[in-house]
Every structure is written in structure tokens, then in C-alpha cells.
Amino acid sequence: MARVPVSGEQHVLRAGEYDAIVASVGASLRSLTHRGRDLVVPFGADELRPGFRGATLAPWPNRIVDGRYTFDGEEYQVALSEPDRGHALHGLLGWSDFSVTDKGPSHVTLVATVEPQAGYPWRVEVETTFALSSEGLTQSVTARNDSATSAPWGTGPHPYLVAGDGLVDGWTLTLPAAQVLEVTPDRLSPTELSPVGVDADRFDFRVARTLGDVEIDHAFTALERGDGGLATVTVTDAAGSGVAMDWDATCPWVQIHTADVDGDPAAPGYRIGLAVEPMTCAPDAFNDAAYTFDAGLIVLEPGVQHPGARWRIRAIG
């Protein structure tokens, strides 16, 4: 029997000038290229995935502060998977092995189940489909609550987009967001929602401009949407080539992270890609009652399947 790589079963997809590889552990987008050019920061099949690079996040994206939340009058505590900051990070399926249920030359559908456990006592089946076409790579995620009671839910992806050679500093970003969720500097715990003008040099990219040395690890909302109700983030290099990511209103939030790796330029992966993470809900949405804004928490009723969230990555130039 052939040895399974560290990142799990490899699903190779091809369509037109696009190629993608999806790894089964975490339903992770391991690589995506257009005419041989990387559109996301890749990792090796036999490499332990760096953090959550390319992973599918469920049943929540981003953080639950202190790993504690109250839902339907009950208090819950989940394991702290971000020990340095004391939070529960990016859900419960990041290191689960997803099974394939459908596969073709340009698509694959994977499924995994969140089993009832301490802090999240619900059984939720999560299904995701990656599909390549001449228009890029589309991923969709649906969830079905197979429990007897309602369950809190959220999802999103975690790709690091690549515009070209070098670090993010020289790339141009367009981010059509009017509001940013401010966070504490040490633990990145959400505080308040503010206009991006609160620190325009750092947060306001509604008009395309170079990233430079800004450091961002924040969620944005109040997204301007274009044709078809899509919000679009673009990242391009000096020559105008790069990558775009767009999504519909199922994701009213997006996390942007300049991959600063704790500010250490010697750290592997330092500022080599821009994390763009559309999210169905805000950071710490499981504690939505603690905030004055709509955190977007989805409540899955028993036996009900969420209609799904969808996003696309495509080449520019």
C-alpha cells in the first residue's frame, strides 16, 4: 500500500490554464497556479501544513476569545488552540482528514464531520467542493446539523494570495471595505467596529495603493459589491499581474493578514503572501451578544443544511 503524504490524499485538478492541488487534511488548498504562476503560497505534499495555510475553517473561522462562549443560555469552553493568545482558533476541522465523495478532472467534493465534543456538543457534517474552470477556482462549503438541538456555525477559507515575486510590501491592494474591527494589540481580541478612516494609512485600501510596511491582522466589513453582488479583493505586482478573490453576500466579513509572523523577518513565511479570508461571521461571533454590531453568527437548526458559502480565486494578467 502506498504511503499517504503528511498532508493527506492529494486531489489534482486541471482546467484551461489553471492547476490546483487540494490536500485532504483540513480540505486544504495546497497549490493553485495559472500558466505556472503561483496564485497562493503553496506547501509540499509531505510538509506539515504551515499553520492554517489554505485550510477550510469550520465550525467557526477566526477566534473564540478565551475559548468561552454562551449559546442558548448554556456556557461552553473549547480547547485553546492558540495558546500564546489564549483563544480557540479557526474551528475544529483544521487537522481532520476529509473523505472524497465525488471527483472529476476539474473538481473534487470532500466531507468531514464535526463530532460532539467538549465545548461543541453538536454533530455537524461539513461538505466542500473545489471546482476549477477557465474563470479560476471556486470553493463552496455547506453544513448540515445532525443534532437534536440548534448549533452555532460559521466558516471561511484561509488562502495566502501571491501577486508576484518578493514580499507583500511591493504589492498593490484593493480592499472595498468601509469598516474595520479594531482589536487589542497583544491578543487580537475584538473591541469595536470603526470606519477605516480611523487609521487610513493602515486600513483604507478602497482606492488601490501599495501595501508598503503596513501590518494588518484585522477583519473588515461594510463591503462594497459590484456586479452580481460580489465583493472583490485584488493584489497586483508592479507590472499589473496578480490575483483576485471574490465572494457574495454569504460572507459579509473578510480577514486580511500581512503574514508578519510576530514581526520577525527571519521567520519562515514572513510577508510572503497576503491572507484573504472571506468569513460568514465576525471574529468571536460565538460571543455575538457581547458586541454592539451584527457579528453574523449562523444558527443551524436540527436537520437543516446551511445553503452554503462560496468564494473564487482567479488570476489577473
N, C-alpha and C positions, 0 to 999 in steps of 0.2 A: 504494500500500500504506500502510495506517495505521501511524503511528509507534507503537512499543511503549514504554510508560511505563518510567521508570527502574527501577521495582520489578518489571517483567516483565508477563506476561499477568495480567489481573485476572479472578478467578473469584468471581462474586456469588452468594451462597447466601441463601435465604429459607425460613423455616418458622415458622408461627404468628406470635408476636410478636418473633421473633429475626431479625436480619440479620447477615451476615458477608461479609467480602471477604478472599479468600486471594490473595496475590501469588505468582507462580511462582518468583521469585528467592528461594532459600532455603526454598521452601514455607512462606512467612511469613503468619501471621495478621495481616493489615493492620488490620482493624477487626472488632469484634463489639459489637452493640448489642441491647438489649432494650427495646421500646417507645421507641426512640430514645435510650436512655440508654447511654453507653459502659460496657462491662464490662472492656475492656482499653484501654491507652493506644494510640491509633491513630497512623498516619503516612500521608502522602499518597502517591498512586499515582506521582507524578512526583518524589517525595522520595527521596534516598539513605537507605535504611533506617538509623535511628539505632542503631549497634552491632548487636546481635543481637535487637533487639526483635521478638518474635513468630516468630523463625526456628525451623526444625526442626534439631536438633543431632544430627549423626552423622558419623563412626562413634564419636565419644565426646562426651559432654556435659562441661561444666566444663573443667578444666585437665589437661594433662600437664606436670608440673613440669620445667622446663628443656627441654621438648620431647623428653626422652630416656626410653626405656623398654627393657626386655628382655622378649622373648616367645619361648618355645620355645628358649631358650638363645642367641638372636640379639639383638644390641643395635641399636636403631634411633634415628634422630634426625629429627624432623619440624620443619618451619619454625616459627619463633616468631611466632605471630600476635598475641601480647600482649607487644610489645617492652618496654613500660615495666616489666613484672614479669618478663619473660624466660621466658614459658610459651607452650605451644601451646593455644589457647583454642577450645573449642566445635566441634571436629571439622573436616571438610573440605568440607562442602556448603553452608555458610552463604551463599555468593555464587554457587552453581550454579543454573542455570535448570532447574527441574523441568518435565517434559513431562506433559501430561494424557493419561490412558488411559481415564478414564470420568468422565462428568459428567451431573448432573441438576439440577433446580431447587434441591435442598437438599443436594447432596453433590458432592464432586469427589475424584478419585483422581489423585495425581501420582507420578511416578517419576523418579529420577536415579541415576546410577552413580558410585560412588567408583572411579576408575580407579587401577591400580597406579602408585605414585609413590614418590619418595624418602621413606623413613620409614614408609610404609604400602604395602607391595608386594602388596596384595590387591585383587581386583575384587569389589566388593560392591554389589548392586543394592538400593536403598532405595525402598520404596513407602510412601506415606502417604495416608490418606483422612480428609477433613474431612466430617462429616455433622451437619447441623442437624435438630433436632426440637423438639417442644414442651418437651422436657426440657433444652435447651441445645445446646451444640456439643461433639461428641465428635471427638477426633483419635486415630487409630491409626497405628502405624509398624511395618513389618516389614522384614526384611533377608534377602537370600539371598547366600551366599558362592559366587561363581562362579570361585573359585581352586582350585588343586591342593593347597593346604595350609590348615591352620586359621588363622582370623583373629580378633583381638581385636575386641570390639564393645560399644558402649553407645549409648544415645540418650536424648532428652528434649526438651521444648519450652522456649520462653523468653518466655512472655507476661508483661506487666506489668499486674496486675489493678487495677481502679479501683472504689472503693467509692462515691465521690461527688465533690463539689467540693472544692477545696483540696488540701493536701498530705497525705501519709500520716500525719503527726503526729496528726491528729484522728480517725483511723480505729481501729476495734476489730478486733483479730486473734485468731483461734482457730487454734492450731497444735498438733495432737495428737502431739507428738514428745517422747520422754523423753531423747534423747541428741543432742548437738551435736558436730560435728567442729571442733575448735579449729584455728586457722591462725595463721601468722606475721602480724604487723600490717602489714609492708611489702609482701610478695609474695603473701600469702594462700595460702602453701604449707601443706598439711595437716600437723598434728603429732600430735594424739591425740584419741581419742573420749572424751567426758566426759558425765556427767549434766547436763541443762540447769540443774540447781541450782548448777553451778559459778559461774554468774553469772545468778541467777534473774531479776533485773530486766531483763536484756538478752535472755535466751534462753527463759525459761519462759512459754509462752503456752498451756499446756494448759487453763487457765481463761481465758476471753475477757477481754481488757483492752486499753486504749488503747495504741497504739504510742508516742505521745509523741515524744521526741527520740532514741530508741534508733537506733543504726546497726548494721545486720546485713548481712553478706555471707557466710553460712555454710551448710553442709549439715547437715541434721538426719535422724535415723533413729530406730529403735525406735518406729515409728508405731502409735498405737492405731487400730484399724479397727472400723468399725461394720457395719451391715447390708450383706451381700454382700461383705464383706471390703474395703470401701472406706475409705481414709484421706481426710479432708476438711479442707481449709483454708478458712476463711471470713474475709472482710474486709467490715465494715459501717461506715456512717456514723452520725452521732448519731441519725438518725431510724430506724435499723434496716434501711435498704436497703443493698444491696451486691452481692457476688458470692461464689460458692463454686467451688472446684475440687476434684474428687475423682478418685481413681485406685486401681487394685487392686494386688495384691502384686507385679506385674511391675516396679513401681518402689518399692523399699524405701527410697529416699532422696528428699529434696526440698531444693533450694537456695532460700533466702529472701534477697532483697536489697532494701533500702530505697531504692535508687536515689539514693545520696548524691552520686554524680558527684564523687568525690575531695574531698568536703566543701565544695564551692564552691556556695553558694546562688545565685550568678549564672549558673551553668552551665545550659544548656538541659536540661530534663527532670529537674531536681533534685527528688527526692522527690515526683514527680507520680504514681507508681504503685508497686505492690509486686510485684517479680518473684517468681513462684512457679513453680519448675521441678522437677516430678517427674523422677526420674532412675533408670535401670535400674542404675546403679552410682555409687560414690562419686567425688568429685574425685580425680584422679590414679590411677584404678583400673587403668590400664595398668601401673602400678608396684605392683600389689597385694602382691607379695612383701615390699615394704618396710614393710608395716603389720601390726599385731597384730590388727586387726579384719577382718571379711569385707568387702572392697571391692565385691564383686558383679560382677566382670568376667565378661562372657559370652564364651565361645569358640565361634565359628561353624565347624562342621566343613565340609569341602568339599562343595558341592552342597546344603547344608542351609539351610532357611529358618527363621529365628527365628519362633516363634509370634506375636510382636508385643507391643507395649506400647500402653496405651490410657489416656486421661485425658479429663475432661469439665469444661467451664466453664459455669456456669449462674447465673442471676440470683437474688438474694434480695430479696423485696419488690417 
